[in-house]
Amino acid sequence: MLVRASALYDLVLTSAFAIPIVAGFKIDLLRSIHVALSLSGDFPTFTAMHLLFLNLLGSVVIVWSVLRIRRPEPLYGFYDGLCRLMFSSAMGFALFAGNGSAIIWAFLIPEMCWGVVQLLGYVRLRSTMAQA
């Protein structure tokens, strides 16, 4: 259930990033929030090259999400948890070392939480199976 829930979260949150026109609107919305709230850090100008990588990442996340929705296996949750901690590290680097917009916190906190929860869930499941 946890694997499927994290996949649904990803699907809802990242689907827009896979579609070039919609991704542009979402980035503009994030920039508007950054400016309206006078958040710290930089929100750089978005270029076609940024959009390309954003669309590629969004497409991969959609496929990965659909796989986890259709087959919510614990091992997929383990790998997703690892991936989320890797993403969290990149976000933390962008936030602290790269002077990224404080809006990154809105993505970093849930990403870390999903990662930790899924990894702990997998470890507990393995422990329970080993004791049985």
Secondary structure, DSSP 8 states (H G I E B T S, - for coil): -HHHHHHHHHHHHHGGGGSHHHHHHHHHHHHHHHHHTT-SSB-----HHHHHHHHHHHHHHHHHHHHHHH---HHHHHHHHHHHHHHHHHHHHHHHTS-B-GGGHHHHHHHHHHHHHHHHHHHHHHHHHHH-
